[in-house]
Amino acid sequence: MAENETLECITEHERILQEIESTDTACVGPTLRSIYDDQPNAHKRFMEKLDARIRNHDREIEKMCNFHHQGFVDAITELLKVRADAEKLMGQVTDTNRRLQEAGREVTVQTEEVIRCRIQQRNMATTVEKLHLCIPVLEMYSKLKEQLESKRYYAALKTMEQLEKVFIPRVSQYRFCQIMAENLPRLREEIKEISMSDLKDFLESIRKHSDKVGETAMRQAQQHRTFNIAVAKQASMGHYTKPVYSLNGQTHTHTHNGLMMDDGTGDEEEADEEVLTAQDLVDFSPVYRCLHIYTVLGDRETFENYYRKQRKKQARLVLQPQANMHETVEGYRRYFNQIVGFFVVEDHILHATRGLVTRAFTDELWNMALSKIIAVLRTHSSYCDDPDLVLELKNLIVIFADTLQGYGFPVNRLFDLLFEVRDQYNETLLKKWALVFREIFELDNYSPIPVETEEEYILVVSRFPFHDTEIEKQQDFPKKLPMSQSVPQIYTQVKELIYASLKFSESLHRSSTEIDDMLRKSTNLLLTRTLSSCLQNLIKKPHIGLTELVQIIINTTHLEQACKYLEEFITNITNVSPETVHTTRLYGLSTFKDARHAAEGEIYTKLNQKIDEFIQLADYEWGMAESDGRASGYLMDLINFLRSTFQVFTHLPNNNNDHASMSGKVAQTACMSACKHLSTSLMQMLLDTELKQISMGAIQQFNLDVIQCELFASSEPVPGFQGDTLQLAFIDLRQLLDLFMVWDWSTYLADYGQPTSKYLRVNPATALALLEKVYRGMKDTSKKNNIFSQFRKNDRDKQKLIETVVKQLRSLVNGMSS
């Protein structure tokens, strides 16, 4: 076992030595470590082995040196022999090199010169070759600069495209080409900015020129409409093709690029006349140029969006009216001119460019504008109180609509708006005519029209359809026509309003039936509202007296009769038969009837007011012992006033039965109303609650006054009353006073409630109230006369009788109330 272990150890040490000999020195560490990690004392045996190996190598080295030593000595000996020859050879070579250098120095210089020339030639050839490649690039770049300076931006973009795709790639290795290539995007942006600036200038320019463009377009549209109207009047047969009208004012058949193209030559005068077009007033080249530039740059959508956005903003500005636009027609004209100019430009852009604006875009703009225009016109037309201004506004709207309709924009809503404007026009007409009617009524003298000569008569009947057989039969002048001067004036003014309404109906593209309906409705409004209101106000004025009121009644009768002539007048204008189913009738009959009724009522009211004024002058001494023996002064004055007033009625001109019956009826009604009111007022005076006592002397005085009233009623102040009809107005007073004057209480109480009673109209309550006042008066008189005993006894008997009657009257009153 020990021998085997020793043998293995020797083998291991041999391996380690071989590894140390064959391995790099840096890797010996792990190998040596393995020796110490082995068996104890193994390193000693390894050291012994190592020493043995070193000695072995030393012996081999010694053998090697001994074997080569003689050869080394021989070589050193030979080398020493060659040393002298080598030094000699070195000197010869050095001398030869010196001579050779001196001899070839000139050749070397010439050779270097030749080499330098050859290099220069080669460089020049290369330079020329490269310049041939670079010169076109430089020329194109120079051309680009010239185009930019001359503002030919579209051509400049094309040049840039050629530089980028053709020329620069050939010489892209050069620095200047790289600089050019880096500058091109910047130049493109500059071109975009410049073209955009030009576009902004263009937009500002068309804002300034839209007014002029619109004015030209509307003027030419108006000329075209006038021409068509004239042609329509002259054309009696055959088919006439209406010419298509455009902004240039000539006749056309088709469109191209948004402008009408002339298909024929006009008259020499028209040819000589210079007609401005949109292109004459506005330079469209900036928008074309900018569109092409953005298209080339691939950014057309951005340009389109910007252009449309800016035009929308401008549209909103154009549609914003001035605050005082409604004050003058020029304000409306400028407003319409700007709008027309805006849409004429848009129509031109629509046809002259492909896709910059679309029909949908222009339709959207127009719909937005149309709504705004209608709202603006509604608002501002409502401020107009001058019918002439409203009429001019209507004409402007028609021309405005016709102009834009010629460019393909729908304008039906504008014509619908005209119906609203028509209503406003009618309102302004009614206000104006109300002032006219008021002035006519204020200047009227409310007396029949005197006619001195036949010429004057013809003049009056030419203004007003007056027909009266009796007056016409009269050969002698002067004559008097029953109506006052306001009647023909009012009739003329009604016709003037019909003419004014007809002016508004022109050019509205409406049928004769519709125009007839418009005229009749306007006339009805004038009669039923304006004239009726003026008549009612006139009748209510305090300075209008009874004579004037009677004349107003006569005037309204004649105006009522003239309504059929107004209907004929409208029919002659519109050629629409009045028998047409939908024809509107004039309502003048009811208007004038209402006015007459109001005048009659005012007559009755004024008479009653005058009676009240006289009644207020009454100054009865209710405690008087005896009457004065004559009627009161205030009552006689009142009766005289009534007589003179009713004489006015009876002296009215009764040239025909209508006037006679009318004036007689009014006079009778007025007279009956006055007598009834007088009777009621006198009764109220007796029964006044503030009047506490009445003497029999006052009753007698009051009876005298009532007698005068009855005499007045029986004197027939107004003819036409049958029997004692008028006296019946005082029957209540008469029976009451008779009851007290006769002191017939036994008869009254016995016959009360009988149809044949003498005092049938005496109410127990009325008799009781008056009797109590008389009773108090008698008691007061008795106190004053108590010195005379016989009077005191008579008074006591009468008081007892009164007390008995009072009790019976109260029982009657209580029985009536229950």
SULMO-V678793 format. One record per backbone hydrogen bond with DSSP energy under -0.5 kcal/mol. CO is the residue of the C=O (numbers start at 0). NH is the residue of the N-H. If there is no record, write none. Layout:
BEGIN
co: {CO CO}
nh: {NH NH}
END
This chain:
BEGIN
co: {0 1 2 3 4 5 6 7 8 9 10 11 12 13 14 15 16 17 18 23 24 26 27 28 29 30 31 31 32 34 38 40 41 42 43 44 45 46 47 48 49 50 51 52 53 54 55 56 57 58 59 60 61 62 63 64 67 68 69 70 71 72 73 74 75 76 77 78 79 80 80 81 82 83 84 85 86 87 88 89 90 91 92 93 94 95 96 97 98 99 100 103 104 105 106 107 108 109 110 111 112 113 114 115 116 117 118 119 120 121 122 123 124 125 126 127 128 129 130 131 132 133 134 135 136 137 138 139 140 141 142 143 144 145 146 147 150 151 152 153 154 155 156 157 158 159 160 161 161 162 166 166 167 168 170 173 174 175 176 177 178 179 180 181 182 183 184 185 186 187 188 189 190 191 192 193 194 195 196 197 198 199 200 201 202 203 204 205 208 209 210 211 212 213 214 215 216 217 218 219 220 221 222 223 224 225 226 227 228 229 230 233 237 238 239 243 245 249 250 251 253 255 258 260 260 266 267 268 273 276 277 281 283 283 284 285 286 287 288 289 290 291 292 293 294 298 299 300 301 302 303 304 305 306 307 308 309 310 311 312 313 314 316 318 321 323 324 327 328 329 330 331 332 333 334 335 336 337 338 339 340 341 342 343 344 345 346 347 348 352 357 358 359 360 361 362 363 364 365 366 367 368 369 370 371 372 373 374 375 376 377 379 379 380 384 385 386 387 388 389 390 391 392 393 394 395 396 397 398 399 400 401 402 403 403 404 410 410 411 412 413 414 415 415 416 416 417 418 419 420 421 422 423 424 425 426 427 428 429 430 431 432 433 434 435 436 437 438 439 448 449 450 450 452 453 454 455 456 457 458 459 459 463 464 467 468 469 478 480 482 483 484 485 486 487 488 489 490 491 492 493 494 495 496 497 498 499 500 501 502 504 510 511 512 513 514 515 516 517 518 519 520 521 522 523 524 524 525 526 528 529 530 531 532 533 534 535 536 537 540 542 544 545 546 547 548 549 550 551 552 553 554 555 556 557 559 560 561 561 562 563 564 565 566 567 568 569 570 574 576 579 586 587 588 589 590 591 592 593 594 595 596 597 598 599 600 601 602 603 604 605 606 607 608 609 610 611 612 613 614 619 620 621 623 623 631 632 633 634 635 636 637 638 639 640 641 642 643 644 644 645 646 648 651 652 655 656 657 658 659 660 661 662 663 664 665 666 667 668 669 670 671 672 673 674 675 676 677 678 679 680 681 682 684 687 689 694 695 696 697 698 699 700 701 702 703 704 705 706 707 708 709 710 711 711 712 717 720 721 723 725 726 727 729 730 731 732 733 734 735 736 737 738 738 742 743 744 745 746 747 750 753 756 758 760 762 763 764 765 766 767 768 769 770 771 772 772 773 774 775 776 777 778 779 780 782 784 786 787 788 789 790 791 792 793 794 795 796 797 798 799 800 801 802 803 804 805 806 807 808 809 810 811 812 813}
nh: {4 5 6 7 8 9 10 11 12 13 14 15 16 17 18 19 20 21 22 26 27 30 31 32 33 34 34 35 36 37 41 44 45 46 47 48 49 50 51 52 53 54 55 56 57 58 59 60 61 62 63 64 65 66 67 68 71 72 73 74 75 76 77 78 79 80 81 82 83 83 84 85 86 87 88 89 90 91 92 93 94 95 96 97 98 99 100 101 102 103 104 107 108 109 110 111 112 113 114 115 116 117 118 119 120 121 122 123 124 125 126 127 128 129 130 131 132 133 134 135 136 137 138 139 140 141 142 143 144 145 146 147 148 149 151 150 152 155 156 157 158 159 160 161 162 163 164 165 166 167 169 170 170 171 173 177 178 179 180 181 182 183 184 185 186 187 188 189 190 191 192 193 194 195 196 197 198 199 200 201 202 203 204 205 206 207 208 209 212 213 214 215 216 217 218 219 220 221 222 223 224 225 226 227 228 229 230 231 232 233 234 235 239 240 241 251 248 245 262 243 260 258 255 252 253 270 271 272 275 280 281 283 286 287 288 289 290 291 292 293 294 295 296 298 297 302 303 304 305 306 307 308 309 310 311 312 313 314 315 316 317 318 319 320 324 326 327 331 332 333 334 335 336 337 338 339 340 341 342 343 344 345 346 347 348 349 350 351 352 354 361 362 363 364 365 366 367 368 369 370 371 372 373 374 375 376 377 378 379 380 381 382 383 383 386 389 390 391 392 393 394 395 396 397 398 399 400 401 402 403 404 405 406 406 408 407 413 414 415 416 417 418 418 419 419 420 421 422 423 424 425 426 427 428 429 430 431 432 433 434 435 436 437 438 439 440 441 442 443 480 451 477 478 456 457 458 459 460 461 462 462 463 465 466 471 472 473 450 448 448 486 488 489 490 491 492 493 494 495 496 497 498 499 500 501 502 503 504 505 505 507 514 515 516 517 518 519 520 521 522 523 524 525 526 527 528 529 530 531 532 533 534 535 536 537 538 539 540 540 543 544 548 549 550 551 552 553 554 555 556 557 558 559 560 561 562 563 564 565 566 567 568 569 570 571 572 573 574 576 579 582 590 591 592 593 594 595 596 597 598 599 600 601 602 603 604 605 606 607 608 609 610 611 612 613 614 615 616 616 617 621 623 694 696 697 635 636 637 638 639 640 641 642 643 644 645 646 647 647 648 649 650 651 653 654 659 660 661 662 663 664 665 666 667 668 669 670 671 672 673 674 675 676 677 678 679 680 681 682 683 684 685 686 687 690 691 698 699 700 701 702 703 704 705 706 707 708 709 710 711 712 713 714 714 716 715 720 722 724 727 728 729 730 733 734 735 736 737 738 739 740 741 742 743 744 747 748 749 750 751 753 756 759 761 762 766 767 768 769 770 771 772 773 774 775 693 776 777 778 779 780 781 782 783 784 785 787 788 791 792 793 794 795 796 797 798 799 800 801 802 803 804 805 806 807 808 809 810 811 812 813 814 815 816 817}
END
